[in-house]
């Protein structure tokens, strides 16, 4: 009976170790340092996309869910490639939350979690 307990304990400890190792070595999403100051239309929430991009469609859905249809400004690669290059968009979709002082408050690479987007908007408005 004690052997069974020890075996179960070892299995649990091994599983916990695997979870900890995966969490420690999981690649983090990089923060995207964008050069937004003076390059955008002012404070607000911006989403940079491209036409043939499934992740962009999903990001757009999250932004609309959180902010409504007119709560953010979308700039597509096809129409604004010079702007996206100038501010340093290296992958899409990427979002930027810009405060009243023109500085980037937050950025999102790929599809943001709705809660993270809401937090960034509250931070922008504070």
N, CA, C and O atoms as a GROMACS GRO file, in nm:
protein
  504
    1UNK      N    1   0.082  -0.120   0.000
    1UNK     CA    2   0.000   0.000   0.000
    1UNK      C    3   0.086   0.126   0.000
    1UNK      O    4   0.055   0.222  -0.070
    2UNK      N    5   0.194   0.126   0.078
    2UNK     CA    6   0.285   0.240   0.081
    2UNK      C    7   0.355   0.256  -0.053
    2UNK      O    8   0.384   0.368  -0.095
    3UNK      N    9   0.382   0.143  -0.122
    3UNK     CA   10   0.446   0.150  -0.254
    3UNK      C   11   0.357   0.224  -0.354
    3UNK      O   12   0.406   0.305  -0.432
    4UNK      N   13   0.226   0.196  -0.351
    4UNK     CA   14   0.132   0.262  -0.441
    4UNK      C   15   0.128   0.411  -0.417
    4UNK      O   16   0.122   0.490  -0.512
    5UNK      N   17   0.132   0.452  -0.290
    5UNK     CA   18   0.133   0.593  -0.256
    5UNK      C   19   0.259   0.661  -0.309
    5UNK      O   20   0.253   0.770  -0.365
    6UNK      N   21   0.372   0.595  -0.291
    6UNK     CA   22   0.500   0.651  -0.337
    6UNK      C   23   0.500   0.664  -0.489
    6UNK      O   24   0.548   0.764  -0.543
    7UNK      N   25   0.448   0.565  -0.558
    7UNK     CA   26   0.444   0.570  -0.704
    7UNK      C   27   0.354   0.685  -0.750
    7UNK      O   28   0.392   0.760  -0.840
    8UNK      N   29   0.237   0.700  -0.688
    8UNK     CA   30   0.146   0.810  -0.725
    8UNK      C   31   0.210   0.945  -0.696
    8UNK      O   32   0.197   1.039  -0.774
    9UNK      N   33   0.278   0.955  -0.582
    9UNK     CA   34   0.346   1.079  -0.547
    9UNK      C   35   0.453   1.114  -0.649
    9UNK      O   36   0.466   1.229  -0.689
   10UNK      N   37   0.530   1.015  -0.692
   10UNK     CA   38   0.634   1.038  -0.792
   10UNK      C   39   0.574   1.081  -0.926
   10UNK      O   40   0.630   1.167  -0.994
   11UNK      N   41   0.462   1.022  -0.963
   11UNK     CA   42   0.396   1.059  -1.088
   11UNK      C   43   0.348   1.204  -1.081
   11UNK      O   44   0.366   1.280  -1.176
   12UNK      N   45   0.288   1.242  -0.969
   12UNK     CA   46   0.241   1.380  -0.952
   12UNK      C   47   0.358   1.477  -0.956
   12UNK      O   48   0.351   1.581  -1.022
   13UNK      N   49   0.466   1.445  -0.887
   13UNK     CA   50   0.584   1.532  -0.887
   13UNK      C   51   0.645   1.543  -1.027
   13UNK      O   52   0.686   1.651  -1.068
   14UNK      N   53   0.650   1.433  -1.098
   14UNK     CA   54   0.703   1.435  -1.235
   14UNK      C   55   0.615   1.522  -1.324
   14UNK      O   56   0.666   1.601  -1.404
   15UNK      N   57   0.484   1.508  -1.312
   15UNK     CA   58   0.393   1.589  -1.393
   15UNK      C   59   0.408   1.737  -1.360
   15UNK      O   60   0.409   1.820  -1.451
   16UNK      N   61   0.421   1.769  -1.232
   16UNK     CA   62   0.441   1.909  -1.193
   16UNK      C   63   0.572   1.962  -1.249
   16UNK      O   64   0.579   2.077  -1.292
   17UNK      N   65   0.676   1.880  -1.250
   17UNK     CA   66   0.804   1.921  -1.306
   17UNK      C   67   0.795   1.947  -1.455
   17UNK      O   68   0.855   2.042  -1.506
   18UNK      N   69   0.722   1.863  -1.526
   18UNK     CA   70   0.705   1.881  -1.671
   18UNK      C   71   0.630   2.011  -1.699
   18UNK      O   72   0.668   2.088  -1.788
   19UNK      N   73   0.523   2.037  -1.624
   19UNK     CA   74   0.446   2.161  -1.643
   19UNK      C   75   0.535   2.283  -1.616
   19UNK      O   76   0.531   2.380  -1.691
   20UNK      N   77   0.613   2.277  -1.509
   20UNK     CA   78   0.701   2.390  -1.476
   20UNK      C   79   0.806   2.411  -1.584
   20UNK      O   80   0.838   2.525  -1.619
   21UNK      N   81   0.861   2.302  -1.638
   21UNK     CA   82   0.963   2.314  -1.743
   21UNK      C   83   0.904   2.372  -1.870
   21UNK      O   84   0.966   2.456  -1.934
   22UNK      N   85   0.786   2.328  -1.907
   22UNK     CA   86   0.721   2.380  -2.028
   22UNK      C   87   0.693   2.529  -2.011
   22UNK      O   88   0.717   2.608  -2.103
   23UNK      N   89   0.643   2.569  -1.894
   23UNK     CA   90   0.614   2.711  -1.869
   23UNK      C   91   0.741   2.794  -1.872
   23UNK      O   92   0.740   2.907  -1.922
   24UNK      N   93   0.850   2.740  -1.821
   24UNK     CA   94   0.976   2.816  -1.816
   24UNK      C   95   1.038   2.834  -1.953
   24UNK      O   96   1.100   2.937  -1.980
   25UNK      N   97   1.023   2.736  -2.040
   25UNK     CA   98   1.090   2.741  -2.170
   25UNK      C   99   0.996   2.775  -2.285
   25UNK      O  100   1.040   2.779  -2.400
   26UNK      N  101   0.870   2.799  -2.256
   26UNK     CA  102   0.774   2.835  -2.359
   26UNK      C  103   0.812   2.971  -2.415
   26UNK      O  104   0.838   3.064  -2.339
   27UNK      N  105   0.816   2.984  -2.545
   27UNK     CA  106   0.851   3.114  -2.602
   27UNK      C  107   0.746   3.218  -2.566
   27UNK      O  108   0.626   3.192  -2.578
   28UNK      N  109   0.790   3.331  -2.525
   28UNK     CA  110   0.701   3.441  -2.490
   28UNK      C  111   0.673   3.523  -2.616
   28UNK      O  112   0.758   3.533  -2.704
   29UNK      N  113   0.554   3.579  -2.623
   29UNK     CA  114   0.525   3.669  -2.733
   29UNK      C  115   0.605   3.796  -2.713
   29UNK      O  116   0.598   3.858  -2.606
   30UNK      N  117   0.679   3.834  -2.812
   30UNK     CA  118   0.760   3.956  -2.794
   30UNK      C  119   0.672   4.080  -2.789
   30UNK      O  120   0.571   4.089  -2.859
   31UNK      N  121   0.712   4.175  -2.706
   31UNK     CA  122   0.647   4.306  -2.710
   31UNK      C  123   0.699   4.374  -2.836
   31UNK      O  124   0.818   4.371  -2.865
   32UNK      N  125   0.611   4.434  -2.907
   32UNK     CA  126   0.649   4.497  -3.032
   32UNK      C  127   0.677   4.644  -3.007
   32UNK      O  128   0.584   4.721  -2.984
   33UNK      N  129   0.804   4.684  -3.012
   33UNK     CA  130   0.834   4.827  -2.996
   33UNK      C  131   0.804   4.900  -3.127
   33UNK      O  132   0.882   4.892  -3.222
   34UNK      N  133   0.695   4.970  -3.130
   34UNK     CA  134   0.656   5.044  -3.250
   34UNK      C  135   0.694   5.190  -3.232
   34UNK      O  136   0.696   5.242  -3.120
   35UNK      N  137   0.724   5.256  -3.342
   35UNK     CA  138   0.755   5.399  -3.341
   35UNK      C  139   0.628   5.476  -3.371
   35UNK      O  140   0.610   5.528  -3.481
   36UNK      N  141   0.538   5.482  -3.271
   36UNK     CA  142   0.407   5.540  -3.295
   36UNK      C  143   0.405   5.691  -3.280
   36UNK      O  144   0.321   5.758  -3.342
   37UNK      N  145   0.494   5.748  -3.199
   37UNK     CA  146   0.490   5.892  -3.173
   37UNK      C  147   0.505   5.972  -3.303
   37UNK      O  148   0.604   5.959  -3.375
   38UNK      N  149   0.404   6.053  -3.330
   38UNK     CA  150   0.408   6.138  -3.448
   38UNK      C  151   0.374   6.068  -3.578
   38UNK      O  152   0.369   6.132  -3.683
   39UNK      N  153   0.351   5.938  -3.575
   39UNK     CA  154   0.324   5.864  -3.698
   39UNK      C  155   0.179   5.820  -3.714
   39UNK      O  156   0.140   5.773  -3.820
   40UNK      N  157   0.099   5.836  -3.609
   40UNK     CA  158  -0.040   5.795  -3.616
   40UNK      C  159  -0.130   5.917  -3.601
   40UNK      O  160  -0.082   6.028  -3.576
   41UNK      N  161  -0.260   5.896  -3.614
   41UNK     CA  162  -0.357   6.007  -3.612
   41UNK      C  163  -0.388   6.057  -3.471
   41UNK      O  164  -0.483   6.133  -3.453
   42UNK      N  165  -0.311   6.017  -3.373
   42UNK     CA  166  -0.334   6.061  -3.236
   42UNK      C  167  -0.363   5.945  -3.144
   42UNK      O  168  -0.340   5.830  -3.181
   43UNK      N  169  -0.413   5.975  -3.025
   43UNK     CA  170  -0.440   5.868  -2.930
   43UNK      C  171  -0.552   5.777  -2.980
   43UNK      O  172  -0.639   5.820  -3.056
   44UNK      N  173  -0.547   5.653  -2.938
   44UNK     CA  174  -0.651   5.558  -2.978
   44UNK      C  175  -0.598   5.417  -2.983
   44UNK      O  176  -0.487   5.388  -2.940
   45UNK      N  177  -0.681   5.330  -3.037
   45UNK     CA  178  -0.647   5.189  -3.050
   45UNK      C  179  -0.634   5.160  -3.198
   45UNK      O  180  -0.725   5.189  -3.276
   46UNK      N  181  -0.522   5.103  -3.237
   46UNK     CA  182  -0.492   5.076  -3.377
   46UNK      C  183  -0.471   4.926  -3.398
   46UNK      O  184  -0.411   4.859  -3.314
   47UNK      N  185  -0.522   4.876  -3.509
   47UNK     CA  186  -0.502   4.736  -3.548
   47UNK      C  187  -0.443   4.737  -3.688
   47UNK      O  188  -0.501   4.794  -3.781
   48UNK      N  189  -0.327   4.673  -3.703
   48UNK     CA  190  -0.258   4.666  -3.832
   48UNK      C  191  -0.276   4.526  -3.888
   48UNK      O  192  -0.242   4.427  -3.823
   49UNK      N  193  -0.329   4.518  -4.010
   49UNK     CA  194  -0.371   4.391  -4.068
   49UNK      C  195  -0.326   4.379  -4.213
   49UNK      O  196  -0.260   4.466  -4.268
   50UNK      N  197  -0.365   4.267  -4.273
   50UNK     CA  198  -0.348   4.245  -4.416
   50UNK      C  199  -0.471   4.169  -4.466
   50UNK      O  200  -0.544   4.110  -4.387
   51UNK      N  201  -0.493   4.172  -4.595
   51UNK     CA  202  -0.616   4.115  -4.652
   51UNK      C  203  -0.624   3.964  -4.636
   51UNK      O  204  -0.724   3.915  -4.583
   52UNK      N  205  -0.527   3.891  -4.679
   52UNK     CA  206  -0.532   3.744  -4.677
   52UNK      C  207  -0.467   3.692  -4.550
   52UNK      O  208  -0.361   3.630  -4.554
   53UNK      N  209  -0.530   3.717  -4.436
   53UNK     CA  210  -0.470   3.684  -4.308
   53UNK      C  211  -0.578   3.635  -4.212
   53UNK      O  212  -0.659   3.714  -4.162
   54UNK      N  213  -0.580   3.504  -4.186
   54UNK     CA  214  -0.682   3.448  -4.097
   54UNK      C  215  -0.668   3.500  -3.955
   54UNK      O  216  -0.768   3.526  -3.888
   55UNK      N  217  -0.545   3.516  -3.908
   55UNK     CA  218  -0.523   3.569  -3.773
   55UNK      C  219  -0.574   3.713  -3.763
   55UNK      O  220  -0.621   3.756  -3.658
   56UNK      N  221  -0.564   3.788  -3.874
   56UNK     CA  222  -0.615   3.925  -3.875
   56UNK      C  223  -0.767   3.925  -3.861
   56UNK      O  224  -0.823   4.010  -3.792
   57UNK      N  225  -0.833   3.831  -3.925
   57UNK     CA  226  -0.979   3.820  -3.912
   57UNK      C  227  -1.017   3.792  -3.767
   57UNK      O  228  -1.113   3.849  -3.716
   58UNK      N  229  -0.943   3.703  -3.701
   58UNK     CA  230  -0.970   3.671  -3.561
   58UNK      C  231  -0.941   3.791  -3.471
   58UNK      O  232  -1.019   3.819  -3.379
   59UNK      N  233  -0.832   3.861  -3.496
   59UNK     CA  234  -0.799   3.980  -3.416
   59UNK      C  235  -0.907   4.087  -3.434
   59UNK      O  236  -0.949   4.150  -3.337
   60UNK      N  237  -0.951   4.106  -3.557
   60UNK     CA  238  -1.057   4.204  -3.586
   60UNK      C  239  -1.184   4.168  -3.508
   60UNK      O  240  -1.253   4.256  -3.456
   61UNK      N  241  -1.215   4.039  -3.501
   61UNK     CA  242  -1.334   3.994  -3.427
   61UNK      C  243  -1.321   4.029  -3.279
   61UNK      O  244  -1.417   4.076  -3.218
   62UNK      N  245  -1.203   4.006  -3.221
   62UNK     CA  246  -1.181   4.038  -3.079
   62UNK      C  247  -1.191   4.189  -3.056
   62UNK      O  248  -1.255   4.232  -2.960
   63UNK      N  249  -1.129   4.268  -3.142
   63UNK     CA  250  -1.135   4.414  -3.127
   63UNK      C  251  -1.280   4.462  -3.136
   63UNK      O  252  -1.321   4.548  -3.058
   64UNK      N  253  -1.358   4.407  -3.230
   64UNK     CA  254  -1.498   4.447  -3.241
   64UNK      C  255  -1.578   4.404  -3.120
   64UNK      O  256  -1.665   4.477  -3.072
   65UNK      N  257  -1.549   4.284  -3.070
   65UNK     CA  258  -1.620   4.234  -2.951
   65UNK      C  259  -1.595   4.325  -2.832
   65UNK      O  260  -1.688   4.355  -2.757
   66UNK      N  261  -1.473   4.369  -2.813
   66UNK     CA  262  -1.436   4.450  -2.697
   66UNK      C  263  -1.469   4.597  -2.716
   66UNK      O  264  -1.516   4.663  -2.624
   67UNK      N  265  -1.444   4.650  -2.837
   67UNK     CA  266  -1.450   4.795  -2.859
   67UNK      C  267  -1.564   4.841  -2.949
   67UNK      O  268  -1.590   4.961  -2.959
   68UNK      N  269  -1.631   4.750  -3.013
   68UNK     CA  270  -1.734   4.788  -3.109
   68UNK      C  271  -1.671   4.817  -3.245
   68UNK      O  272  -1.549   4.822  -3.258
   69UNK      N  273  -1.755   4.837  -3.344
   69UNK     CA  274  -1.706   4.859  -3.481
   69UNK      C  275  -1.625   4.987  -3.496
   69UNK      O  276  -1.533   4.992  -3.577
   70UNK      N  277  -1.658   5.090  -3.420
   70UNK     CA  278  -1.589   5.218  -3.438
   70UNK      C  279  -1.494   5.250  -3.322
   70UNK      O  280  -1.450   5.364  -3.309
   71UNK      N  281  -1.462   5.152  -3.239
   71UNK     CA  282  -1.377   5.176  -3.123
   71UNK      C  283  -1.229   5.164  -3.150
   71UNK      O  284  -1.148   5.182  -3.059
   72UNK      N  285  -1.191   5.134  -3.274
   72UNK     CA  286  -1.051   5.121  -3.309
   72UNK      C  287  -1.031   5.162  -3.454
   72UNK      O  288  -1.126   5.168  -3.532
   73UNK      N  289  -0.906   5.189  -3.489
   73UNK     CA  290  -0.871   5.227  -3.625
   73UNK      C  291  -0.790   5.114  -3.686
   73UNK      O  292  -0.688   5.072  -3.631
   74UNK      N  293  -0.836   5.066  -3.799
   74UNK     CA  294  -0.764   4.958  -3.868
   74UNK      C  295  -0.685   5.016  -3.985
   74UNK      O  296  -0.736   5.097  -4.062
   75UNK      N  297  -0.561   4.972  -3.996
   75UNK     CA  298  -0.475   5.011  -4.108
   75UNK      C  299  -0.424   4.884  -4.174
   75UNK      O  300  -0.359   4.802  -4.109
   76UNK      N  301  -0.454   4.867  -4.301
   76UNK     CA  302  -0.414   4.745  -4.372
   76UNK      C  303  -0.280   4.766  -4.443
   76UNK      O  304  -0.245   4.877  -4.483
   77UNK      N  305  -0.210   4.658  -4.456
   77UNK     CA  306  -0.081   4.659  -4.526
   77UNK      C  307  -0.100   4.706  -4.670
   77UNK      O  308  -0.017   4.780  -4.723
   78UNK      N  309  -0.207   4.662  -4.733
   78UNK     CA  310  -0.229   4.694  -4.874
   78UNK      C  311  -0.248   4.844  -4.896
   78UNK      O  312  -0.203   4.897  -4.998
   79UNK      N  313  -0.312   4.912  -4.803
   79UNK     CA  314  -0.339   5.055  -4.821
   79UNK      C  315  -0.238   5.146  -4.752
   79UNK      O  316  -0.225   5.262  -4.789
   80UNK      N  317  -0.167   5.094  -4.653
   80UNK     CA  318  -0.078   5.178  -4.571
   80UNK      C  319   0.058   5.114  -4.548
   80UNK      O  320   0.113   5.124  -4.438
   81UNK      N  321   0.114   5.050  -4.648
   81UNK     CA  322   0.242   4.979  -4.630
   81UNK      C  323   0.354   5.074  -4.586
   81UNK      O  324   0.441   5.035  -4.508
   82UNK      N  325   0.353   5.197  -4.636
   82UNK     CA  326   0.457   5.292  -4.597
   82UNK      C  327   0.447   5.326  -4.448
   82UNK      O  328   0.550   5.334  -4.380
   83UNK      N  329   0.326   5.344  -4.397
   83UNK     CA  330   0.306   5.372  -4.255
   83UNK      C  331   0.349   5.253  -4.169
   83UNK      O  332   0.421   5.270  -4.071
   84UNK      N  333   0.305   5.132  -4.205
   84UNK     CA  334   0.339   5.014  -4.126
   84UNK      C  335   0.489   4.991  -4.124
   84UNK      O  336   0.544   4.950  -4.022
   85UNK      N  337   0.556   5.017  -4.235
   85UNK     CA  338   0.703   5.006  -4.239
   85UNK      C  339   0.768   5.112  -4.152
   85UNK      O  340   0.862   5.083  -4.078
   86UNK      N  341   0.718   5.234  -4.160
   86UNK     CA  342   0.776   5.345  -4.084
   86UNK      C  343   0.765   5.324  -3.933
   86UNK      O  344   0.858   5.356  -3.859
   87UNK      N  345   0.653   5.270  -3.887
   87UNK     CA  346   0.638   5.252  -3.742
   87UNK      C  347   0.697   5.120  -3.692
   87UNK      O  348   0.705   5.098  -3.571
   88UNK      N  349   0.740   5.033  -3.784
   88UNK     CA  350   0.810   4.912  -3.742
   88UNK      C  351   0.726   4.788  -3.725
   88UNK      O  352   0.761   4.701  -3.646
   89UNK      N  353   0.615   4.778  -3.797
   89UNK     CA  354   0.533   4.657  -3.790
   89UNK      C  355   0.608   4.546  -3.862
   89UNK      O  356   0.630   4.553  -3.983
   90UNK      N  357   0.648   4.444  -3.785
   90UNK     CA  358   0.727   4.335  -3.842
   90UNK      C  359   0.643   4.212  -3.872
   90UNK      O  360   0.682   4.129  -3.954
   91UNK      N  361   0.528   4.200  -3.807
   91UNK     CA  362   0.437   4.089  -3.834
   91UNK      C  363   0.295   4.138  -3.811
   91UNK      O  364   0.271   4.238  -3.744
   92UNK      N  365   0.202   4.064  -3.869
   92UNK     CA  366   0.062   4.104  -3.854
   92UNK      C  367  -0.019   3.983  -3.808
   92UNK      O  368   0.022   3.870  -3.833
   93UNK      N  369  -0.128   4.004  -3.745
   93UNK     CA  370  -0.178   4.132  -3.697
   93UNK      C  371  -0.099   4.180  -3.577
   93UNK      O  372  -0.044   4.101  -3.500
   94UNK      N  373  -0.095   4.310  -3.562
   94UNK     CA  374  -0.037   4.372  -3.442
   94UNK      C  375  -0.125   4.491  -3.408
   94UNK      O  376  -0.174   4.562  -3.496
   95UNK      N  377  -0.143   4.510  -3.280
   95UNK     CA  378  -0.225   4.621  -3.234
   95UNK      C  379  -0.143   4.712  -3.146
   95UNK      O  380  -0.047   4.669  -3.082
   96UNK      N  381  -0.181   4.838  -3.142
   96UNK     CA  382  -0.115   4.937  -3.057
   96UNK      C  383  -0.221   5.021  -2.988
   96UNK      O  384  -0.317   5.066  -3.051
   97UNK      N  385  -0.201   5.042  -2.860
   97UNK     CA  386  -0.286   5.132  -2.782
   97UNK      C  387  -0.200   5.253  -2.752
   97UNK      O  388  -0.096   5.243  -2.688
   98UNK      N  389  -0.245   5.370  -2.800
   98UNK     CA  390  -0.167   5.493  -2.791
   98UNK      C  391  -0.239   5.590  -2.697
   98UNK      O  392  -0.357   5.621  -2.714
   99UNK      N  393  -0.165   5.638  -2.597
   99UNK     CA  394  -0.220   5.730  -2.498
   99UNK      C  395  -0.230   5.872  -2.549
   99UNK      O  396  -0.188   5.903  -2.660
  100UNK      N  397  -0.288   5.958  -2.465
  100UNK     CA  398  -0.309   6.100  -2.501
  100UNK      C  399  -0.178   6.172  -2.530
  100UNK      O  400  -0.176   6.269  -2.606
  101UNK      N  401  -0.068   6.126  -2.469
  101UNK     CA  402   0.062   6.189  -2.492
  101UNK      C  403   0.130   6.138  -2.620
  101UNK      O  404   0.242   6.179  -2.651
  102UNK      N  405   0.062   6.050  -2.694
  102UNK     CA  406   0.116   5.998  -2.820
  102UNK      C  407   0.208   5.879  -2.803
  102UNK      O  408   0.262   5.828  -2.902
  103UNK      N  409   0.227   5.833  -2.681
  103UNK     CA  410   0.314   5.717  -2.657
  103UNK      C  411   0.235   5.588  -2.653
  103UNK      O  412   0.117   5.584  -2.618
  104UNK      N  413   0.304   5.482  -2.691
  104UNK     CA  414   0.244   5.350  -2.692
  104UNK      C  415   0.222   5.302  -2.548
  104UNK      O  416   0.316   5.294  -2.469
  105UNK      N  417   0.098   5.272  -2.514
  105UNK     CA  418   0.062   5.221  -2.382
  105UNK      C  419   0.076   5.070  -2.378
  105UNK      O  420   0.120   5.012  -2.278
  106UNK      N  421   0.038   5.004  -2.489
  106UNK     CA  422   0.044   4.859  -2.498
  106UNK      C  423   0.049   4.820  -2.644
  106UNK      O  424   0.014   4.898  -2.732
  107UNK      N  425   0.094   4.697  -2.669
  107UNK     CA  426   0.090   4.642  -2.803
  107UNK      C  427   0.052   4.495  -2.793
  107UNK      O  428   0.075   4.430  -2.691
  108UNK      N  429  -0.005   4.445  -2.900
  108UNK     CA  430  -0.049   4.306  -2.905
  108UNK      C  431  -0.002   4.244  -3.036
  108UNK      O  432  -0.035   4.293  -3.144
  109UNK      N  433   0.073   4.138  -3.025
  109UNK     CA  434   0.116   4.063  -3.143
  109UNK      C  435   0.018   3.947  -3.159
  109UNK      O  436  -0.009   3.874  -3.063
  110UNK      N  437  -0.032   3.929  -3.278
  110UNK     CA  438  -0.132   3.828  -3.309
  110UNK      C  439  -0.266   3.865  -3.246
  110UNK      O  440  -0.301   3.983  -3.242
  111UNK      N  441  -0.342   3.768  -3.197
  111UNK     CA  442  -0.477   3.792  -3.147
  111UNK      C  443  -0.471   3.814  -2.996
  111UNK      O  444  -0.428   3.726  -2.922
  112UNK      N  445  -0.514   3.933  -2.950
  112UNK     CA  446  -0.508   3.958  -2.805
  112UNK      C  447  -0.621   3.887  -2.731
  112UNK      O  448  -0.726   3.858  -2.789
  113UNK      N  449  -0.598   3.861  -2.605
  113UNK     CA  450  -0.706   3.813  -2.519
  113UNK      C  451  -0.796   3.933  -2.491
  113UNK      O  452  -0.745   4.043  -2.468
  114UNK      N  453  -0.927   3.914  -2.491
  114UNK     CA  454  -1.017   4.028  -2.466
  114UNK      C  455  -0.986   4.100  -2.335
  114UNK      O  456  -0.991   4.222  -2.330
  115UNK      N  457  -0.955   4.026  -2.230
  115UNK     CA  458  -0.926   4.089  -2.101
  115UNK      C  459  -0.802   4.177  -2.110
  115UNK      O  460  -0.800   4.286  -2.054
  116UNK      N  461  -0.698   4.132  -2.180
  116UNK     CA  462  -0.576   4.212  -2.195
  116UNK      C  463  -0.605   4.339  -2.275
  116UNK      O  464  -0.550   4.444  -2.243
  117UNK      N  465  -0.688   4.331  -2.375
  117UNK     CA  466  -0.724   4.448  -2.454
  117UNK      C  467  -0.803   4.547  -2.368
  117UNK      O  468  -0.778   4.667  -2.374
  118UNK      N  469  -0.897   4.497  -2.290
  118UNK     CA  470  -0.974   4.586  -2.200
  118UNK      C  471  -0.882   4.657  -2.100
  118UNK      O  472  -0.898   4.776  -2.076
  119UNK      N  473  -0.787   4.584  -2.044
  119UNK     CA  474  -0.693   4.644  -1.948
  119UNK      C  475  -0.611   4.755  -2.013
  119UNK      O  476  -0.590   4.860  -1.954
  120UNK      N  477  -0.565   4.731  -2.136
  120UNK     CA  478  -0.484   4.831  -2.205
  120UNK      C  479  -0.567   4.956  -2.233
  120UNK      O  480  -0.516   5.068  -2.223
  121UNK      N  481  -0.692   4.938  -2.268
  121UNK     CA  482  -0.780   5.053  -2.295
  121UNK      C  483  -0.802   5.132  -2.166
  121UNK      O  484  -0.800   5.255  -2.168
  122UNK      N  485  -0.825   5.063  -2.053
  122UNK     CA  486  -0.841   5.133  -1.926
  122UNK      C  487  -0.714   5.208  -1.891
  122UNK      O  488  -0.721   5.321  -1.841
  123UNK      N  489  -0.598   5.149  -1.916
  123UNK     CA  490  -0.471   5.215  -1.888
  123UNK      C  491  -0.455   5.340  -1.975
  123UNK      O  492  -0.405   5.442  -1.929
  124UNK      N  493  -0.497   5.331  -2.100
  124UNK     CA  494  -0.489   5.444  -2.192
  124UNK      C  495  -0.576   5.559  -2.143
  124UNK      O  496  -0.536   5.675  -2.154
  125UNK      N  497  -0.692   5.528  -2.091
  125UNK     CA  498  -0.788   5.630  -2.050
  125UNK      C  499  -0.760   5.688  -1.911
  125UNK      O  500  -0.815   5.790  -1.872
  126UNK      N  501  -0.672   5.620  -1.839
  126UNK     CA  502  -0.642   5.667  -1.701
  126UNK      C  503  -0.557   5.792  -1.700
  126UNK      O  504  -0.523   5.843  -1.593
   0.00000   0.00000   0.00000
